[in-house]
Amino acid sequence: MTEKLANEYKPRFILIEDKASSQQLIQDIGFLGDNIRVIGIKPRLDKVTRFASVVP
């Protein structure tokens, strides 16, 4: 699914929350075609606050 969306939207990079459950995904994907980088990020706020910041 990640690769399908990357092919559709052509991002320069993809951010994935770097937690135990997603570390394997980050390692497996690493780089997608056309130099799309996959970057693991460590969240600074709780989930509710992060959700509220991106929802209109």
Backbone bond lengths (Angstrom), bond angles and torsions (degrees), N, CA, C in turn:
res aa  C-N    CA-C-N  psi(-1)  N-CA   C-N-CA  omega(-1)  CA-C   N-CA-C  phi
1 M - - - 1.446 - - 1.528 110.63 -
2 T 1.331 116.77 -42.54 1.462 120.38 179.73 1.519 110.60 -59.67
3 E 1.324 116.13 -44.05 1.463 120.05 -179.81 1.526 111.30 -65.97
4 K 1.326 117.35 -38.30 1.465 121.19 179.21 1.525 110.42 -62.69
5 L 1.326 117.01 -46.42 1.463 120.42 178.87 1.524 111.42 -65.77
6 A 1.324 117.09 -37.42 1.468 120.59 178.03 1.522 110.58 -63.26
7 N 1.319 117.35 -40.39 1.464 120.28 178.35 1.518 111.81 -66.80
8 E 1.326 116.83 -33.25 1.463 120.90 -178.83 1.527 112.17 -75.33
9 Y 1.330 117.65 -43.93 1.465 120.98 -172.55 1.527 114.43 -99.81
10 K 1.329 118.37 -12.88 1.469 123.80 176.48 1.536 114.02 52.90
11 P 1.333 118.29 54.38 1.471 119.29 178.07 1.524 110.65 -75.10
12 R 1.334 116.68 160.67 1.468 120.57 174.77 1.515 110.19 -81.53
13 F 1.340 116.96 -29.31 1.456 121.08 177.47 1.514 109.71 -153.14
14 I 1.333 115.85 160.36 1.462 123.25 178.14 1.516 107.40 -124.17
15 L 1.326 116.65 129.30 1.460 121.83 178.32 1.525 108.80 -98.87
16 I 1.325 115.92 129.59 1.464 121.92 177.86 1.518 107.73 -128.00
17 E 1.330 116.01 132.60 1.463 120.23 179.04 1.524 109.57 -59.55
18 D 1.312 115.84 125.07 1.467 122.53 -174.79 1.527 110.20 -87.70
19 K 1.317 115.32 81.25 1.462 122.95 176.32 1.517 107.91 -122.70
20 A 1.301 116.87 173.07 1.469 121.40 -175.77 1.524 112.52 -52.91
21 S 1.327 117.54 -44.07 1.462 120.35 -175.55 1.522 113.64 -72.00
22 S 1.313 118.90 -20.40 1.464 120.39 -177.13 1.525 113.90 -107.46
23 Q 1.317 118.47 -3.72 1.464 120.27 -179.86 1.521 111.76 -61.22
24 Q 1.317 117.54 -39.37 1.461 120.24 179.14 1.519 110.98 -65.39
25 L 1.328 117.43 -39.89 1.465 121.14 177.64 1.525 110.57 -61.12
26 I 1.321 116.72 -44.63 1.465 121.27 179.04 1.526 110.07 -59.97
27 Q 1.315 116.91 -44.51 1.465 120.96 -179.51 1.528 111.72 -68.51
28 D 1.321 117.24 -40.98 1.464 120.69 -178.09 1.523 111.98 -65.84
29 I 1.311 116.62 -42.60 1.460 119.76 -177.53 1.527 110.38 -79.69
30 G 1.329 116.96 -50.99 1.463 121.23 178.44 1.508 113.56 55.08
31 F 1.299 116.37 -80.14 1.460 122.63 175.95 1.520 107.81 -127.21
32 L 1.309 116.04 136.07 1.457 120.22 172.42 1.523 107.06 -101.28
33 G 1.292 117.64 171.67 1.456 120.86 -179.81 1.521 112.45 -55.53
34 D 1.314 116.20 161.76 1.463 123.26 178.48 1.521 112.63 59.94
35 N 1.326 117.07 34.52 1.468 122.74 175.28 1.523 114.02 60.64
36 I 1.316 118.03 34.41 1.461 121.34 175.29 1.519 107.57 -83.25
37 R 1.321 116.16 117.73 1.462 120.55 -179.93 1.521 110.44 -90.80
38 V 1.316 115.92 142.65 1.461 122.16 173.89 1.518 106.54 -106.66
39 I 1.336 116.27 123.33 1.459 121.46 -174.14 1.524 109.36 -120.72
40 G 1.316 116.82 128.37 1.460 121.83 174.40 1.518 109.49 -83.73
41 I 1.328 117.12 131.02 1.465 121.00 179.60 1.522 109.77 -120.61
42 K 1.305 116.00 149.54 1.464 122.11 175.96 1.531 107.80 -102.39
43 P 1.334 117.41 117.66 1.460 120.30 -178.50 1.525 111.62 -66.17
44 R 1.335 115.69 145.22 1.464 120.54 -179.73 1.524 112.72 -101.78
45 L 1.314 117.26 -18.54 1.464 120.87 -177.23 1.527 109.66 -120.68
46 D 1.332 115.91 170.77 1.461 119.51 178.39 1.535 110.32 -73.56
47 K 1.327 117.13 165.70 1.463 121.71 -174.46 1.524 113.10 -62.02
48 V 1.308 117.74 -40.97 1.463 120.74 -178.42 1.526 110.18 -63.05
49 T 1.315 117.71 -43.69 1.462 121.76 179.67 1.523 110.71 -65.02
50 R 1.336 117.44 -42.55 1.468 120.46 178.95 1.524 110.45 -63.55
51 F 1.328 116.94 -42.17 1.461 121.27 179.08 1.526 110.64 -62.65
52 A 1.314 116.59 -46.18 1.462 121.20 -178.47 1.526 111.95 -62.85
53 S 1.319 117.47 -28.34 1.464 119.84 -177.61 1.527 113.03 -76.04
54 V 1.330 118.61 -16.81 1.462 120.36 -178.40 1.526 113.76 -111.91
55 V 1.319 117.68 -6.75 1.459 121.38 -179.37 1.524 109.08 -100.24
56 P 1.343 116.79 129.87 1.482 118.96 179.98 1.519 112.81 -66.23
